[in-house]
Amino acid sequence: MRGRLNTATASRVDNSSRQALKARLIELQSEKTKLTEVLQQSKDADPEFLAELVRDTKAAKEAANRWTVSTDVYAVILSSDDV
């Protein structure tokens, strides 16, 4: 496999059409990156995404409150003089 790759690489001619294709590839990759960023910004304003973010935030807050209440109860139990 490596031998065939080396042979193909060695026989490749770097002509002007190949260089133009390389330049076009770089240009298209740059455009794809920019469009991906625009898409991400649009996603941040998507109502479904925002609703999911609100649900996740509420769930995290409720979990934190459950944990905090549990530790407060245990602290009261452990600090009482009856124990």
Beta strands, then each sheet from edge to edge (+ up, - down):
end
